[in-house]
Amino acid sequence: MDWVVHEVQSRAGGQIGTRAIWERVLSNLASLDVPESTARKLVAACTQPSEVALLARLLKPTRIDAEPPHLRALFICRVVDESVEPLQEWIKAFATFYAWLDAKGRSTSLPKAAGYISCCAEARTSGISFTSLADGVRDMLNEYGFDG
């Protein structure tokens, strides 16, 4: 839990309101059963508290997808490691994907979400031009939707 204190201090500085937000999202993530080294790797790719909150959401088991948090974290790391896109791009792409699902009142499993994003990443490497992976996910969702 010492890493949370360090992260809060380095990200929020002296801003009290910002500090409280970072402390809340980082503590929530740290409360999950995820090895510290993995949690730190994931958090290092986040630039905003909302991205850390998204990670906590992705790592929590759901009724659709009951894998424990440490296995979900390892799954995310493995999928990202197999991709040419960096972790930062994946986090933004997950945010775009889940915002789209939320707006439609839908849900899906983490593997299905990762599979969709992986297809978008592959499309990007095969010549389809997207500004970012998140933009590609947004474009593909708007054009083709999601059946999952």
N, C-alpha and C positions, 0 to 999 in steps of 0.2 A: 504494500500500500504506500510505501515511501515514494515509489515512482509517480504515484498520482499527485502527491504534494509537489514534487519536482516539476511535473508537467503543468500543473496549475500555475506555479510561480513563473515558469518560462513563457507560458502562453498569455497569461492575463496581466502580468506585471503588477502595477499598483492600482489598477482599475477595479474597484470593489464589485460593481455590478457584473463586469465581465468575469471576474474571479469566481463569483458565485455560480455563474452559468457553467464555466469550465469544471469547477469542482463537482457540480451535480452530475454532469454527463460522464466525466471520467470515473467518478465513484460508482456510478451505475454500471459502467462497463467492467470496472475492476471487481465488482461483486459477483460477476459471472465466473463460472468454473473454467477459466481460460488461463493457460500458463502465462506468467508475466512477460516472458520474452515475446510470445506471440501477440499479446495485447499491445505491448509497446511498439512492435513492428506495424501493427494495424493503425495505431494512433499516430504514429510518426507521419503517416500519409494524409492525415486529416488537417485541413486548414481552418475549419470552422467547428464550433460546438455541435451544430446540426449533423455534421458528418460522423462525429463520435456517437451521437444519439442514434443515428442510422445503423452504425456498426452494432450497437447494443441490441437494436431491434433484430438485426439479421442473425445475431448469435443466440437469441432466446428461442428455445423450442416452441413450436406452435402445434395446434391440433392437426395441421396438415403434415408437419415435418418435425418429428419429436426427437431428433438427434440431440445429444447434449452439447452445450456451448463449446467445449474444447474441440469436439469433432467438427462442429460447424466452422470454427475458426481455422482449423487445419484444412478443411475443404476450400475455404475462400483463398487461403494462401497457395494451395496447390493449383487451383484454377488460374489464379493470377500468374503464378510462376510459369505455367504452360503457355501463357499468352505473351505477345510482343508488347502489349499495353502495360504501362506501369500501374502500380497499386492506386495511385492518386486518381488516374483515369477511371479505374474500376469503381472506386468509391463514388465518384460523381455519376457514373453510369447507373450504379445501383440506386442512387438517389432519384435519378430521372425515371428509372423503371418503376420504382415503388410509388413515386408521386403519381404516375400514370395509373397504376393499379388502384391506388387510394381514391383517385378522382372517379374511377369507374365502379368503386365499391367492391373490388375484387381482391383476391389473395392467391398466392401460389407458393410452392415449395422453393426453398433456396436453390436446390439443384436446377429446377426449371428456369428460375430467374437467371442464374449463372449461365445456363445453356443458351438462353436468348441473347444475353450480352456477349457471350463468346462468339456466337454466329455474327453479331454486328462487328466484333473485332476482326474476325476473319474476312468479312466483306471489305472492311477498311484496308486490310493488307493486300487484298486481291484487286485493288484498283478503284473501288468506290470511294469517292472523296468526302470525308466528313471533317469538320473543323476539330472535333474531339470525339471520343468514344461516346460521351453523353449525348452529343448532338446526333450521332449516328443512331443511338438507341431511340431518341425522340423521333427522328425522321422515320425509322422503321416501324415504330409503334403507330405513328400517325398514318403511315401508308398501308401497313399490313395488319396492324393489331397484334394480339397475342392470344393464342389458344392453349392455355395451360392451366 
